[in-house]
Every structure is written in structure tokens, then in C-alpha cells.
Amino acid sequence: KVHKQAIPSERFDVARQIKAARRGLGLSQEQFAKKMGVIQQYVSSLETGRENITLDTLRKIAGVLQKRVVVHLR
């Protein structure tokens, strides 16, 4: 029996922001993937929170989306 791990809320929040920003620019997942230099399936996993991204990757994503990364430690 395979157990799926719950997606941490912080990761889900970031995933939602990535998807909203991509859509805000009018980019499809395929177009966004091309600009990132990745495949569309990777973008899908980013936007659902399945991918645990590094800060370096987040900076790259932000650059493509014309956003900046701001981290708040609480």
C-alpha cells in the first residue's frame, strides 16, 4: 500500500502563487516550461506542490515570472 505524503501548506502556498503569476502573464504551462528550460510535467508538479523546489530554482522561476522572492521566517 502506497501512502501519499501531505503537501506542506507553505509549499502549496508557493505553488498557488507560481500558478497565479504564470496565468497573470498569459503563459501556458508549456510556454512557461520552455522559458524555464524544463518540461511541462515539471511545471505541473511545481503548480500542484508535488515538487520541493530549492531557493535557487525559486529565484529562476521568479525571474521568468517577473517577480521577486521574499522569504519571511516566522
KAJO-V343425 format. One record per residue. N is the residue number from 1. PHI is phi as a letter, one per 30 degrees, with the letter a starting at -180 (999 if undefined). BURIAL is I if it has 16 or more other ideal C-beta (glycine too) atoms within 10 Angstrom, else O. D_FIRST is the distance of its C-alpha to the first C-alpha in whole Angstrom. Layout:
BEGIN
{{N;PHI;BURIAL;D_FIRST} {N;PHI;BURIAL;D_FIRST}}
END
This chain:
BEGIN
{{1;999;O;0} {2;c;O;4} {3;c;O;7} {4;d;O;10} {5;d;O;13} {6;d;O;16} {7;d;O;19} {8;e;O;22} {9;d;O;25} {10;d;O;27} {11;d;I;25} {12;d;O;25} {13;d;O;28} {14;d;I;29} {15;e;I;27} {16;d;O;29} {17;d;O;32} {18;d;I;32} {19;d;I;31} {20;d;O;34} {21;d;I;37} {22;d;I;36} {23;d;O;36} {24;d;O;39} {25;d;O;41} {26;i;O;40} {27;c;I;38} {28;d;O;35} {29;e;I;32} {30;d;O;33} {31;d;O;37} {32;d;I;35} {33;e;I;33} {34;d;O;36} {35;d;I;38} {36;d;I;35} {37;i;O;35} {38;b;I;31} {39;c;O;29} {40;e;O;29} {41;d;O;25} {42;d;I;25} {43;d;I;28} {44;e;O;25} {45;d;I;22} {46;d;I;25} {47;d;I;26} {48;c;O;23} {49;i;I;22} {50;d;O;19} {51;c;I;22} {52;c;O;23} {53;d;I;27} {54;d;O;29} {55;d;O;33} {56;d;O;34} {57;d;O;32} {58;d;I;33} {59;d;O;37} {60;d;I;36} {61;e;I;35} {62;e;I;37} {63;d;O;40} {64;d;I;39} {65;d;I;39} {66;h;O;42} {67;b;I;41} {68;b;O;41} {69;c;O;38} {70;b;O;39} {71;c;O;37} {72;c;O;37} {73;c;O;36} {74;c;O;36}}
END
